[in-house]
Amino acid sequence: MAEKTGKKPTPQKTSPKAADETPPTAGEEETEAAETAAAESEAEAEAEETDQAAEAEKLGAEVADLKDKLLRALAESENVRRRAGRDVADTTRYVIANFARDMLSVADNLRRALDSIDAETGGNGEAPETDGVPGATGNDDGGEETEDDKQAEAANGAAGMDNLETLRVGVEMTERKLLNTLERFGVKPIEALGKKFDHNLHEALFELEDKDQPSGTVIMVMQTGYTLRDRLLRPAKVGVSKGGPKETPAEEAETAPESPADAAVTDSAVAYEKKSAATGSEIDEEL
């Protein structure tokens, strides 16, 4: 028979906390699961909102960039359109520049012809004096001039002067017609004589000592200048004074108030110019 040991079985100890805990019920498990699912859904919603905000910001930046590019493209196209329109207008306004510049030499030659005729007649349309030069009369043998010779000489002189005057009138009318035609297309002469030298319109060839004129005043025009609308076609070649008194600034002259006496003088000058223009037109019609 086996011997019995003196050891007794040791009872297992349980903690009070474990003893107090009770297994969750089915309702509690469902509530906990619902809370967990709600938390996960909320986290997913926040993450989705964050992604949407980032996507919206990215799209907004792209829209702003595209809008800026569109505005720049529209501005560039508008500039190109305006520039093209301006080029077309300039081409239309100044297309005859080369032709008009070549025609100015014709006007110069006509003016030289008129000056030559005036020099030949002494500027008064009368025959030049012979001053007793031998051979100037109708008697070639050096004898006494007869009455018939005088009449023949007078007739020849009158006929020659008539022909010269006819030539002068014809050249003058041709010059006037040419200048009027050029002016109709925007080509106008530059009024330089007596004006202040302007390097934009004038070309100084020389300087002359003149104490009566302010320094820098145009006192001689060697070649008339012309403008084509608002552009310089050919500068006026001029001589300029030096050594004269200093000129009053143009700004003071322009801003100075006009007195009643000056206004009356101005009105009289305008009326005189209108009357002179009317008389000149009548003379042109007669010619």
C-alpha positions as a Python dict, from the first residue, in 0.01 Angstrom:
ca = {
    (1, 'M'): (0, 0, 0),
    (2, 'A'): (141, 330, -105),
    (3, 'E'): (237, 576, 148),
    (4, 'K'): (39, 893, 169),
    (5, 'T'): (234, 1218, 141),
    (6, 'G'): (180, 1496, 382),
    (7, 'K'): (135, 1765, 105),
    (8, 'K'): (-204, 1916, 47),
    (9, 'P'): (-321, 2066, -286),
    (10, 'T'): (-258, 2445, -307),
    (11, 'P'): (-568, 2644, -396),
    (12, 'Q'): (-529, 2897, -694),
    (13, 'K'): (-547, 3263, -599),
    (14, 'T'): (-754, 3514, -810),
    (15, 'S'): (-709, 3895, -807),
    (16, 'P'): (-994, 4106, -680),
    (17, 'K'): (-1003, 4299, -1010),
    (18, 'A'): (-1041, 3984, -1214),
    (19, 'A'): (-1299, 3877, -977),
    (20, 'D'): (-1490, 4202, -1023),
    (21, 'E'): (-1469, 4200, -1410),
    (22, 'T'): (-1762, 4049, -1578),
    (23, 'P'): (-1770, 3948, -1946),
    (24, 'P'): (-1928, 4217, -2172),
    (25, 'T'): (-2273, 4160, -2284),
    (26, 'A'): (-2378, 4138, -2646),
    (27, 'G'): (-2523, 4496, -2644),
    (28, 'E'): (-2199, 4643, -2515),
    (29, 'E'): (-2001, 4467, -2787),
    (30, 'E'): (-2232, 4606, -3053),
    (31, 'T'): (-2202, 4961, -2910),
    (32, 'E'): (-1823, 4940, -2900),
    (33, 'A'): (-1813, 4812, -3256),
    (34, 'A'): (-2042, 5094, -3368),
    (35, 'E'): (-1819, 5356, -3199),
    (36, 'T'): (-1509, 5208, -3360),
    (37, 'A'): (-1676, 5210, -3701),
    (38, 'A'): (-1789, 5570, -3650),
    (39, 'A'): (-1435, 5677, -3554),
    (40, 'E'): (-1291, 5505, -3860),
    (41, 'S'): (-1554, 5666, -4083),
    (42, 'E'): (-1478, 6009, -3935),
    (43, 'A'): (-1106, 5959, -3991),
    (44, 'E'): (-1169, 5851, -4349),
    (45, 'A'): (-1395, 6155, -4403),
    (46, 'E'): (-1128, 6391, -4267),
    (47, 'A'): (-864, 6233, -4488),
    (48, 'E'): (-1094, 6263, -4788),
    (49, 'E'): (-1166, 6629, -4707),
    (50, 'T'): (-794, 6697, -4679),
    (51, 'D'): (-735, 6533, -5018),
    (52, 'Q'): (-1020, 6731, -5172),
    (53, 'A'): (-884, 7059, -5028),
    (54, 'A'): (-540, 6984, -5170),
    (55, 'E'): (-690, 6893, -5508),
    (56, 'A'): (-903, 7210, -5506),
    (57, 'E'): (-596, 7422, -5424),
    (58, 'K'): (-404, 7256, -5704),
    (59, 'L'): (-688, 7313, -5950),
    (60, 'G'): (-721, 7673, -5836),
    (61, 'A'): (-352, 7733, -5902),
    (62, 'E'): (-385, 7577, -6247),
    (63, 'V'): (-689, 7794, -6323),
    (64, 'A'): (-505, 8109, -6213),
    (65, 'D'): (-205, 8015, -6427),
    (66, 'L'): (-424, 7946, -6730),
    (67, 'K'): (-614, 8271, -6675),
    (68, 'D'): (-286, 8466, -6658),
    (69, 'K'): (-163, 8300, -6979),
    (70, 'L'): (-495, 8376, -7149),
    (71, 'L'): (-483, 8742, -7049),
    (72, 'R'): (-123, 8769, -7167),
    (73, 'A'): (-211, 8606, -7498),
    (74, 'L'): (-507, 8842, -7546),
    (75, 'A'): (-290, 9144, -7462),
    (76, 'E'): (-20, 9029, -7703),
    (77, 'S'): (-272, 8971, -7982),
    (78, 'E'): (-420, 9317, -7919),
    (79, 'N'): (-74, 9473, -7934),
    (80, 'V'): (0, 9288, -8257),
    (81, 'R'): (-331, 9407, -8402),
    (82, 'R'): (-265, 9769, -8307),
    (83, 'R'): (91, 9754, -8433),
    (84, 'A'): (-23, 9605, -8762),
    (85, 'G'): (-292, 9873, -8797),
    (86, 'R'): (-36, 10144, -8723),
    (87, 'D'): (205, 9998, -8978),
    (88, 'V'): (-70, 9987, -9239),
    (89, 'A'): (-166, 10348, -9163),
    (90, 'D'): (196, 10463, -9181),
    (91, 'T'): (246, 10277, -9506),
    (92, 'T'): (-65, 10441, -9649),
    (93, 'R'): (37, 10789, -9529),
    (94, 'Y'): (403, 10774, -9626),
    (95, 'V'): (404, 10537, -9922),
    (96, 'I'): (484, 10826, -10161),
    (97, 'A'): (787, 10943, -9961),
    (98, 'N'): (1048, 10823, -10212),
    (99, 'F'): (849, 10947, -10510),
    (100, 'A'): (788, 11287, -10350),
    (101, 'R'): (1156, 11318, -10257),
    (102, 'D'): (1253, 11262, -10621),
    (103, 'M'): (995, 11515, -10739),
    (104, 'L'): (1148, 11784, -10520),
    (105, 'S'): (1440, 11810, -10764),
    (106, 'V'): (1188, 11903, -11035),
    (107, 'A'): (1050, 12179, -10815),
    (108, 'D'): (1405, 12298, -10747),
    (109, 'N'): (1480, 12319, -11120),
    (110, 'L'): (1163, 12514, -11187),
    (111, 'R'): (1253, 12761, -10915),
    (112, 'R'): (1606, 12798, -11058),
    (113, 'A'): (1454, 12867, -11400),
    (114, 'L'): (1235, 13141, -11254),
    (115, 'D'): (1527, 13295, -11068),
    (116, 'S'): (1730, 13288, -11389),
    (117, 'I'): (1454, 13466, -11581),
    (118, 'D'): (1421, 13727, -11306),
    (119, 'A'): (1797, 13782, -11315),
    (120, 'E'): (1786, 13817, -11695),
    (121, 'T'): (1511, 14080, -11682),
    (122, 'G'): (1639, 14253, -11372),
    (123, 'G'): (1348, 14121, -11170),
    (124, 'N'): (1099, 14374, -11317),
    (125, 'G'): (1001, 14211, -11645),
    (126, 'E'): (1185, 14478, -11852),
    (127, 'A'): (1464, 14429, -12103),
    (128, 'P'): (1816, 14473, -11970),
    (129, 'E'): (1998, 14792, -12062),
    (130, 'T'): (2263, 14771, -12333),
    (131, 'D'): (2484, 15043, -12179),
    (132, 'G'): (2603, 15148, -12524),
    (133, 'V'): (2778, 14820, -12600),
    (134, 'P'): (2882, 14802, -12967),
    (135, 'G'): (2658, 14572, -13163),
    (136, 'A'): (2376, 14607, -12918),
    (137, 'T'): (2177, 14821, -13159),
    (138, 'G'): (2019, 14718, -13480),
    (139, 'N'): (2293, 14893, -13686),
    (140, 'D'): (2580, 14646, -13732),
    (141, 'D'): (2809, 14874, -13938),
    (142, 'G'): (2869, 15108, -13646),
    (143, 'G'): (2708, 15402, -13825),
    (144, 'E'): (2441, 15631, -13700),
    (145, 'E'): (2126, 15451, -13599),
    (146, 'T'): (1831, 15534, -13820),
    (147, 'E'): (1468, 15561, -13724),
    (148, 'D'): (1395, 15229, -13893),
    (149, 'D'): (1671, 15064, -13691),
    (150, 'K'): (1524, 15202, -13372),
    (151, 'Q'): (1178, 15075, -13460),
    (152, 'A'): (1313, 14734, -13556),
    (153, 'E'): (1514, 14715, -13234),
    (154, 'A'): (1213, 14815, -13028),
    (155, 'A'): (998, 14557, -13206),
    (156, 'N'): (1257, 14286, -13155),
    (157, 'G'): (1302, 14382, -12791),
    (158, 'A'): (929, 14385, -12732),
    (159, 'A'): (889, 14049, -12902),
    (160, 'G'): (1177, 13905, -12702),
    (161, 'M'): (1035, 14035, -12376),
    (162, 'D'): (693, 13901, -12464),
    (163, 'N'): (844, 13561, -12528),
    (164, 'L'): (1046, 13579, -12208),
    (165, 'E'): (744, 13687, -12008),
    (166, 'T'): (540, 13408, -12161),
    (167, 'L'): (811, 13161, -12066),
    (168, 'R'): (825, 13299, -11713),
    (169, 'V'): (449, 13275, -11669),
    (170, 'G'): (447, 12920, -11804),
    (171, 'V'): (727, 12806, -11574),
    (172, 'E'): (561, 12979, -11278),
    (173, 'M'): (229, 12809, -11348),
    (174, 'T'): (404, 12474, -11382),
    (175, 'E'): (581, 12524, -11051),
    (176, 'R'): (259, 12629, -10879),
    (177, 'K'): (72, 12328, -11016),
    (178, 'L'): (347, 12092, -10902),
    (179, 'L'): (359, 12240, -10552),
    (180, 'N'): (-20, 12231, -10522),
    (181, 'T'): (-24, 11867, -10626),
    (182, 'L'): (247, 11781, -10374),
    (183, 'E'): (62, 11971, -10102),
    (184, 'R'): (-257, 11780, -10180),
    (185, 'F'): (-68, 11462, -10091),
    (186, 'G'): (76, 11611, -9771),
    (187, 'V'): (406, 11750, -9899),
    (188, 'K'): (455, 12107, -9773),
    (189, 'P'): (752, 12345, -9785),
    (190, 'I'): (925, 12448, -9463),
    (191, 'E'): (908, 12819, -9386),
    (192, 'A'): (1263, 12868, -9260),
    (193, 'L'): (1359, 13229, -9337),
    (194, 'G'): (1355, 13443, -9022),
    (195, 'K'): (1279, 13145, -8800),
    (196, 'K'): (1481, 13014, -8508),
    (197, 'F'): (1721, 12742, -8621),
    (198, 'D'): (1571, 12399, -8555),
    (199, 'H'): (1797, 12100, -8604),
    (200, 'N'): (1490, 11885, -8663),
    (201, 'L'): (1395, 12085, -8974),
    (202, 'H'): (1704, 12278, -9081),
    (203, 'E'): (2055, 12192, -9195),
    (204, 'A'): (2305, 12471, -9127),
    (205, 'L'): (2558, 12519, -9407),
    (206, 'F'): (2733, 12828, -9274),
    (207, 'E'): (2714, 13112, -9022),
    (208, 'L'): (2716, 13484, -9099),
    (209, 'E'): (2793, 13772, -8868),
    (210, 'D'): (2472, 13970, -8826),
    (211, 'K'): (2427, 14192, -8523),
    (212, 'D'): (2074, 14292, -8623),
    (213, 'Q'): (1933, 13938, -8599),
    (214, 'P'): (1927, 13724, -8283),
    (215, 'S'): (2190, 13453, -8280),
    (216, 'G'): (2071, 13131, -8436),
    (217, 'T'): (1821, 13294, -8672),
    (218, 'V'): (1788, 13165, -9027),
    (219, 'I'): (1889, 13456, -9251),
    (220, 'M'): (1938, 13272, -9581),
    (221, 'V'): (1777, 12968, -9742),
    (222, 'M'): (1994, 12788, -9991),
    (223, 'Q'): (1750, 12503, -10055),
    (224, 'T'): (1388, 12479, -9947),
    (225, 'G'): (1301, 12194, -9716),
    (226, 'Y'): (981, 11990, -9719),
    (227, 'T'): (777, 11779, -9481),
    (228, 'L'): (551, 11485, -9560),
    (229, 'R'): (258, 11522, -9320),
    (230, 'D'): (431, 11514, -8980),
    (231, 'R'): (762, 11369, -9100),
    (232, 'L'): (1067, 11542, -9240),
    (233, 'L'): (1108, 11472, -9610),
    (234, 'R'): (1408, 11696, -9674),
    (235, 'P'): (1573, 11947, -9438),
    (236, 'A'): (1605, 12308, -9540),
    (237, 'K'): (1965, 12404, -9611),
    (238, 'V'): (2014, 12741, -9448),
    (239, 'G'): (2259, 13001, -9331),
    (240, 'V'): (2243, 13102, -8965),
    (241, 'S'): (2325, 13434, -8800),
    (242, 'K'): (2573, 13477, -8516),
    (243, 'G'): (2695, 13759, -8299),
    (244, 'G'): (2351, 13913, -8258),
    (245, 'P'): (2151, 13990, -7944),
    (246, 'K'): (2017, 13713, -7730),
    (247, 'E'): (1666, 13604, -7819),
    (248, 'T'): (1385, 13617, -7567),
    (249, 'P'): (1280, 13265, -7466),
    (250, 'A'): (995, 13137, -7679),
    (251, 'E'): (808, 13018, -7372),
    (252, 'E'): (778, 13373, -7241),
    (253, 'A'): (658, 13499, -7577),
    (254, 'E'): (397, 13221, -7597),
    (255, 'T'): (268, 13266, -7242),
    (256, 'A'): (264, 13646, -7253),
    (257, 'P'): (-94, 13779, -7246),
    (258, 'E'): (-210, 13948, -7562),
    (259, 'S'): (-311, 14310, -7521),
    (260, 'P'): (-619, 14456, -7696),
    (261, 'A'): (-389, 14654, -7929),
    (262, 'D'): (-200, 14337, -8025),
    (263, 'A'): (-530, 14158, -8082),
    (264, 'A'): (-643, 14436, -8315),
    (265, 'V'): (-315, 14417, -8506),
    (266, 'T'): (-350, 14041, -8533),
    (267, 'D'): (-707, 14069, -8665),
    (268, 'S'): (-594, 14326, -8920),
    (269, 'A'): (-309, 14102, -9033),
    (270, 'V'): (-546, 13806, -9072),
    (271, 'A'): (-788, 14017, -9275),
    (272, 'Y'): (-500, 14141, -9493),
    (273, 'E'): (-376, 13786, -9552),
    (274, 'K'): (-726, 13674, -9652),
    (275, 'K'): (-755, 13967, -9891),
    (276, 'S'): (-411, 13893, -10035),
    (277, 'A'): (-500, 13525, -10079),
    (278, 'A'): (-820, 13621, -10263),
    (279, 'T'): (-625, 13858, -10489),
    (280, 'G'): (-365, 13591, -10555),
    (281, 'S'): (-632, 13338, -10652),
    (282, 'E'): (-780, 13590, -10896),
    (283, 'I'): (-437, 13644, -11052),
    (284, 'D'): (-391, 13267, -11081),
    (285, 'E'): (-721, 13236, -11262),
    (286, 'E'): (-620, 13516, -11502),
    (287, 'L'): (-288, 13343, -11570),
}
